[in-house]
Amino acid sequence: MSENNLKYDLLIIGGGPGGYVAAIRASQLGLNVGLVERENLGGVCLNWGCIPTKALLRSSEVKHLLDNSKSYGFSIPDYKVNFEDIIKRSRTVAKSLSSGVEHLMKKNKINVHKGLAKIIESSRDQKVVKVIDKEKNELKISSKFLIIATGATSKNLPFVSSDGKNILDYRTAMTPKELPKSLIIVGSGAIGSEFASFYNDLGCKVTIVEVQDKILPNEDHEISEFVLKSFKNRGIDIHINSELQSVNTKVSSVECEIKNGDKKSKLSADKLLLSVGIKPNVEDLGLEALNIEMEKGFIKTNELMKTSENGIYAIGDVTDGPWLAHKASHEGILCVDAIKGLKTHKIKKENIPGCTYSRPQIASIGLTEKKALELNHEIKVGRFPFIGNGKAIALGEPEGFIKTIFDKKTGEFLGAHLVGPEVTELIQGFAIAKKLETTEEDLMETIFPHPTLSEAMHESVLDAYDRVIHF
């Protein structure tokens, strides 16, 4: 075992979308930066989450288009799905982006240390981190400031854990050797719904089990109801208000019991996917010896991402939600600016957009209708269906709608909820509107290009004030 000593202005533990972005920003500001990553640069997002899942969903979208090619003027009577090639393409995309982050680290003169990190000392002016690589070589690194960006992993249930064979998590669900004939998905948040859409489009029989009273529990109730109906029309079985009671794994199948009120029923499938949330990666970091406050297992921070330990910051999925890559990146920049003493801004969680890339796509920002009413807003609500939008009809994707919510007294734009074609791209327009604190007047006076899907955004605002044109 060899021992070396290095010193940085800032050391970052974790090379995901929070950590590597923070490192680049710190380098731009002239700091001497080191980064520790235990596996691949880009973290879960680039390697096992955001990016490779979108590659998979693109393949299932292409299959859906092939299945409906006749409506577009093509006759493709016979084609073959090469499942192994679909998985291979997803991994190639992930590898390409991870390599791109490696290039960015070199370009910005950021030293990357591969290994497991543990904080072994923390004084006012110096933090010491021990890094052990795969060969058990030990490296000690000291730094004035430290950012913890270790992310999170999928959560198991007390009575069942993923095994990569019959019981899957998000990671193993992306790399099966063959397409299962049937799949039970426990949890219907963004990850569960995306995998449900992917596997269903490829011909797998999918069953969703959701403990809450609607799928996509964080979305506006009208969005959840629309997707529920859409999924059911595609042949996806959905059990809401249903709690998983037990799981019995066999050689090549899974049996489980679910409970809905007083009623119990049994389900069986080739595989079961656990999509029941995440747990922060805080084990073996050395936090127990530090003055770092925790809340529900996550690291507690202030608005500048400072922890209760002087000179230590935390960002991304290891902190409070929403657990989104773009939030982590923004937090990384914010806390580095704070370290340098630059003027910063608070992150308003209601201004963070969320996206689900299933078919149909889902995107939202701000308050749901239910939340707005709970906060005692008098509201005006506008809706516009894509069936009234020329571009959506031309694309052959007229299903879905856009819903906007305003404060009746002030015209404040409170929230937007979208379901349908390419809404994950459209939502950025509403994100800008929220950031700029626009009112209904600003949005109504904005000229939207024609023919575009974005016109439905405009029409939804118009509808809230009884001025809708095309419906």
Secondary structure, DSSP 8 states (H G I E B T S, - for coil): ----EEEEEEEEE--STTHHHHHHHHHHTT--EEEEESS-TTHHHHHHSHHHHHHHHHHHHHHHHHHTGGGGT---------HHHHHHHHHHHHHHHHHHHHHHHHHTT-EEEESEEEEEEE-SS-EEEEEE-TT--EEEEEEEEEEE---EEE--BTTB---SSSEE-TTGGG--SS--SEEEEE--SHHHHHHHHHHHHTT-EEEEE-SSSSSSTTS-HHHHHHHHHHHHHTT-EEE-S-EEEEEEE-SS-EEEEEEETTEEEEEEESEEEE-S-EEE--TTSSGGGTT--EETTEE---TT-B-SSTTEEE-GGGBSS---HHHHHHHHHHHHHHHTT-------GGG--EEE-SSSEEEEEE--HHHHHHTT--EEEEEEEGGG-HHHHHHT----EEEEEEETTT-BEEEEEEEETTHHHHHHHHHHHHHTT-BHHHHHTS---SS-TTHHHHHHHHHHTT--S--
